[in-house]
Amino acid sequence: MNEHPNVERIKREYQAFAEDNFEGLGELFSEDAVWHVAGDEPLAGDHVGRDGIVQFLRKLAHDTHDSFMIEVHDILANDTHTVVLAHTTVKKDDDCYSADEVHVFCMSETGLITEAWGFTSEPEGRGQFWF
């Protein structure tokens, strides 16, 4: 069975983030994409537009001194959605956040990300970490 093309697209997104290639990362999002972050921590809210999303992801990397690590376990994809099962570990100062996460992406017909959500197994831990 062949891998769906959206699997490769999402792999490129995670690789670009890992390499601090924010210009390349931005190319994977539509101009009007939205990244939703649930919760009440400082990063929560809707990050709107390609530039807004790139700024948000760049801030994540900067605030965590580039310690933000995502171990991808599996990627499931079809023409309209891509789901990533992952384990995330982030260190900031003396604190550490580590949790299983699910990242959900809506994909356009051209393969660009139009909407994204992240869900964590440790919502309280994530909130405490970012405060």
Protein Blocks (a to p, Z undefined) as FASTA:
>chain_A
ZZdfklmmmmmmmmmmmnopaklmmmmpcfkbccddedjbfkgccdehjklmmmmmmmmm
mmnoopaccddfbdcddfkbccddddddddehjbccdddddddddddfkopafbdcdddf
blmlmmmmmZZ
